[in-house]
Amino acid sequence: MKRLDLSRYSDMFTGYTELRVQENRNNRIAMVDGTILENSRDSASGVSARSYRSGSWGFASSPEINDDAIRHVIRAASDNALFLDRHENRRESDLPASSAVGEWDFATKKTVAFRKDRIDFVKGIDSYISRKFKRIVSRTVVLNTLDMEKQLITSTGSKAFSMTPRSLMYIILAVDTSSGPVELFKVPATLGQFEDVFAKPSLYYEKLDRLYEHLLRKAEGVFPGTGISDCILAADLAGILAHEAIGHTTEADSVRGGSVAADYMDQMVASPLVTLVDFAHTAMGETCPVPVHIDDEGTFAKDVTIIEDGVLRNYMHNRESALEFGVEPTGNARGFMFSDEPLIRMRNTAILPGRSTISEMIESVEDGYYLIQSSNGQADSTSEFMFGVVLGYEIKNGKLGRALRDTTISGVAFDMLKTVSAVSDDMSWTCAGMCGKKQSIPVGMGGPAIKCRINIGGR
């Protein structure tokens, strides 16, 4: 995307105004059983402006990026805000006027790969699976990359540029059993462009070997007993639980809308072993999978400690909710497309590591389950949740036993977190998912494993 001097339009701003130019670029290659079924590339770009007047917002966008279009969306956003202000007459105070300036470009410094290089990579993964894993009856390999490039200025003096790429690969394998096919998947995903992440197929052979081994065990697996059980949730499950069941309830717009978290501020909502943070861009000295340094309202993004030692301490805010709650904005305002208004969104949400090892946690369970990988799930504003589990094992007398077939876990997160009795000392991240709050957007989730008591489904 061509870099523009957006500051030359700042004299058109009246009241609080944001001007954003953005391009999202997607690449996708899908291969099923050795045949390429999709080879697509698309981009969506445009300009948007948002204006604030005494509690009323005006928004406008255009898929064209030229002088006329930019001037038009600024005028339209301002006119819309004035129109709504006259009718709503909310008479709210001015928004917090903080400013931030910076550039963060995570584009590859390597030679850009040709389309053929991407196709050859997918073929290399597929060939290894076909050649080595003899029991496979179906295999799917999908390569997907997304580049999000944004330019932003605001009337408060913020000026930002970011290019944030995400690369991921879906690998889905299936084997036949006497009761029908059994399937398992893996989704390696991380910050970076194709050239930096997927250097060569052989780097993923070990992951493929482990996936196949888990799949064969699952094919011989059993269904768990139903009811409340001692369980160890691996980072994948602990991460999605932190995001879906806790994170969404503590976004300030959800709190304003009646989330259960509205009643829990400064109360014990989890075990003292649990500290839950929405990281802006850096965690424990390393860049997060979805780094946000300046949000789409031009606010410097800062970490939000949601739960500290079991106590609910903070919500996530944009400028407007920060004004309402009497706090500083946290930099959680994000929009996915140029035509999307920024919403309060998580960035990289995780429980902090503890002091236990996974082996110690397993040894401490006499009869329970080690749950490793989730499929899909949902949670509501009460923090009640249900998630699918596609990979797990029994724990008998402190040792891993038989693999599990597909099952579910459910409960109320703020109750379940009070049962946490151990947190592992390791940490892992994923950015494979898209958070679907009104508009899909990449998010980072992760953390350590946690030992807890949770309701598990059976057959």
N, C-alpha and C positions, 0 to 999 in steps of 0.2 A: 504494500500500500504506500502511495506517495505521501511523504511527510509534508504537512501544510503549516503555514504560519497562522494559527488560529487566533493569536493575540490581536490581529488587525480587525477582528470583529467585536472586540470587547467594548468598543464605544457604543454598540447597539444594545448592550445589556441594560435593563432597567430592573432594579431590585435584584434579589438573589437569582442567578442564572448559571446553568451548566451547559456547555457545548461539547459534544463528543462525536468524534469520527471513528468508525470501527469497521474492521473486516474480519470475518471468520472464514477460514479456509479448511475444508474437509477433504481427506483422501481415504478411500476405502477399497480394499481388495478382499473378496471372499471366495474361498475354494472349498468345495464339498466333494469328498471322495475323489480327489484328483482333478476335478473339473472347475475351472474358474467360472463362477456364476455372477460375479459383480466386479466391475473395474470402473470406479466412478471418482470424479473429482468435481467439487463445486465450491463456490465462494458466495458469501452474502456480505455486502458492504453498504454503507450509507452514513448519514449524519442525523443527529438528533439534538434537540435542545429542550431544557426543562427550566421553568421559571416559577418562582414562589412569591405569593402576595398574601401576607397576613393569614396564613394557614391554608391557602388554596394553591393548588399546583396546576400549571399548564404545561402540556407536553406536545411536541410535534416532531416528526421524523420524515426523512426522504431517502429513497434508495440512490439518488443522484448525489455526487460529491463535486459540486462546483460552486462558484461564487453566488449565483442566483439562488441555488438550493439552500446554501448555508444561511444566507440572509433571510430567506423565506421562513425556515424553521425557527429562527430566533424570533422573528416578528410574530409568527403563529403561536409559539409557546407563551410569549408575553401577553398577547391578546387573549389567549385561553385562560391564563391565570387571572387577568383583570376581569374577564367575564364571570368566572366562577366566584371571584372575591365579591363582586357586586351582588351576586345572588345568595351566596352562603354567609357573607358578613361575619366571618369567624373571629376577626380581630385578634389573631394570635401574635405573639412577639416575633421579632426577627430571629432567624436561625443562627446557631453558633457560626462565627465568621472566621474560623481557623483556615489556614492555607497550607499547601504542601507543594513542593516542586521536586521532580526527579524523573529519571529514565531507567527502565529495567528491560533489557533486551536479552531473552534467552534463546535467540535464534542460533542455529549451528554455525560454527566457524569452519566446518569442513566443506569439501566440495559437495554441492547438492546432487543427490542421487537422481538418476533417470528413472522413468516409470518402469522400465525393464528390471532395474535393480530391485525395486519393491516386489515385483512379480516373482523374480527369481528367489527372493528371500522366502516368500510364502511357499513356493514350490519346494524349497529346501526343507522347510519344516514338515510339509506334507509327505515328502519322500522318506524322511527319517521315520515318521510314524508308520507309513505303509510297509517299509522294509523291515522294521524291527519288531513291531507289536502285532503278532500273528493272530491274536484273538479279536482284534478290532473289526467290527462290522460296519461302523460308520465313523467318519472323521470330518471335522470342520475346522478350518483355519481362517480367521478373519484378521486382517491388518487394518487398523484405523488410526489416523492421525488428525489432530485438530490444532490449528494455530489461531489464537485470538490476539489481534493487534488493535490497540486503542490509543487515540490521542484525545486529551481532555484539557479544557481550561474552564475556570469558574470566575464569577464576579468577585470572589473573595481573594483572588490572586493565585489560586492553584494552577499548576501546569504540569501535566504528566504524560509520559509515553510508556507503553508496555507492550511487549510481544511475549505471550505466554503459550508455549506449545505443550501438547499432551500426546503421547504415543502409547498405544495399547494393542494387544493381540488376544483374541478369543481363540481358545483351543478346546474343542468339544469332542470327546471320545465316547464310544458306546460299544458294549459287548453283549452277546446273547446269553441268556440264562434260561433255565427250564420254566421260569415264571415270566419271561419276557425280557426285553432289552433293559440294560442298566447303563446310565449315563453319568459322566462326570466332566467338569470343565475347569479350566484354569485361565486367568486373565492377567498376565503380566502387564503392568501399566506404570508409567512414571512421567515426570517432567522431562521434556526434551523433544527434539525433532527426530525423525526416522534415522538420520545419519548418525546421531549420537547414541541412540537407544538400541537399534537393531543392526549392529555391525555385521554379524554373520550368524547363520542358523545354529552352528555348533555351540554357541554360548548358551543355548536353551535346551540342549539335549538332556542335561541332568534334570532339569525341571520336568521335561517330558517323561523321563524314566520314572520319576517319583509319582507323577500323575497316573501313569499306567499301573504302577504297583498299587496305588490306592484304589484304582478302579477294579482291579482283579479281586482285591480284598472286599470291596463293597459288593461285588457280584456274589460273593459267598456270605454276605452279611446278614444281619438279623434286624428286626424292628425292636426299638427300645420299649421298656415298660412305661406305662403312662403315669403321670403324676409328678409331684415335686421331688426333685432329685438333686444330689450334689453334682455339680457340673463344673468343668473348666471350659471357659469360652476362650478360644484362641483369638489372636489379634483381629482377624477378619470379622468375627462375630462381635467382639467387644467394641470394635470401631463402628460398625453399623448401628449397634445399640446406642452408643454414645451420640451418634449423629441423629438418628431417626427419633428415638424415644426421649432423649434429654435435650439435645441441641435445638430441635424445633420448638420445644416448649419454652425455651429461654431466649428466643428471638423476640425483641421488644414488641414488634407488631403482633405476634401471637399472644404475648402477655397482655397487651392492650385488648386483644380479642377474647380474653377469658381463659387462657391457658392455666393449667393447675399451678404452674410455677409462680403465678401472681400472688399466691398465698404463702409461698415458702421462703421468701427472701430472709436470709440470716438464720434459717432454721436447718437442723440436721436432716438431710435428705438422702444420705448415703453413709456407708461405713467410713470411719476416719481414715481408712487406707486409700480412699478415692479422692483424687484431685483431677478435675476435668478441665481442659483448656481448649479454647478455639484459637489456634496459632495463626498469626497473620502471614508470616513468610519464612520464619526461621524457628526451628525447634532443636534444642540441645546442640546448637552449633552448626546445624546442617539446614540447607534450603528445603522447605516443605514442598510437597508435590504440586500444590496450587498456590504459589507465592503471590500475595497481594500486598504491595507496599503502599500504594495510594488507591483508595477505592473510587468508585464512579461518581462520588460527590466531591472528590478532591480532598478527602481527609486522609491524613497519615494513618495507616492501619496499624493497630497495636493488638497485642495478645489480650484475650479476655479469659480470665480465670473464672469459669462458671461455677464450679464446685471446688472448694478448698478444704482439704481434710474433712470431707463429708458435709460441709456446710455450703448452702447455696449463697454465692456472694455477688454475682453480677449477671446482667443480661447483655445481649449484643444489640448495638444501636447504630442507627443512621443519624443524620443531623436532626431530623424532626423529632424522633423518639427521644433523643438525648435532651432536647429542649423540654419535652413533656415530663421526663423523669428527673430533670435537674442534674444531669451528669454530662460528661464529655462524650462526643461521638467516638465510636471505636473503630470506624473504618470498615464496617460490614455491609455497605451498600454496593450491590453488584447487579449488573444487567448482562444477560447472555448475548443478545443481538443488539445491533444499533437501534432497532425499533422497540427495544424493551426499556421500560423505566427501571431504574435501580431499585431493588428490594433489599431488605435486611436478609442477608444470606450468610451461612457459615463459610469458612475457608478451609481450615485443616483442623478437625476436631478429634481429640484423643484424650484418653486417661493417661496420666503420667506413670512411668514405670515404678515398680515397688522394689522389694528386696528378696523375693522368692525366686527360685528357679523352677522351670517347668517340671523337671524331674521330681523336685521336692513336692510340688503341688499334686502331681499324679500319685506319688507315694502316700500322700495324706488322705486319699479317697479310698474308702473300703468298698463301696458299691455305688458307682455313678457313671458319668460319661465325660469324654473329652470331645468337645464339639469344635470342629476346625473351620468349616467353610459354609457360608450362607448362600442362598439363591436370591430370593426376593423377600419382601416383607413390608409391613406398614405399622404406623403408630399414630396415635391421635393426641389431641391437646391435653388429655388426662395422663399422658405417658404410658397408656396401655399399648402393648405391642404384640405382634406375632410375626415371626421370621421363619422362613424355610431353612432347613439344614440339609445339605447334600453330602457332607463328609463328616464322619465322626467315629469314635470307637468306644466300646465299653471300657470301664475301669473296674477291675475285680481285685480286691486285696492289694491295692496300690500298684497294679500293673495293667498295662493296656491289654485288652482282650479282642473280641471279634469286632469287625467293622460294622457300621450301621447302614441300613437302607435309609432312604429319604424320610425325614421327620420334621417336626416343628418345635419351636420353643415359644412360650407366650408368658405374659404377666404384666405387671405394672412396674415400670422401670424405677420409679422413685422408691418403691417397696423392695424390689429385687436388689438394688444397689446397697441397701442396708444389710444384706446378707453376705456381702463380699468379705471373705476371710483371708484372702491372699491375692497379691498382685505380682506378676512376674517382673524380673529385672531387665527384660529385653524390650525392644520397640521395633515395630514394623509399620510401614505405610502402604496405602494403595490409593490411586486416583482413578480406578477403573469405572466408578459409578458416575451417574449424572443425577443430581438432586432435582426433583421435579416440582418444587414449590412455585406454582403458577407458570414458571418458565424454567426449562432444564438448564443446568449449568454444572460444569465440572467442580468437584469438591474433593478434598483429601480427607481420608479417614484412617484411623489406625490406633496404635497403642500396644500395650502389653496384653498378656492373657490374664483373665481374672477367674478366681474360684468363687462360686456362689451357689445358691439354691434357686432353682428355676423350674417352671412347669414344662415338661417335655411330653410331646405327643407320641402315640404309638403307630400302629399300622394305618 
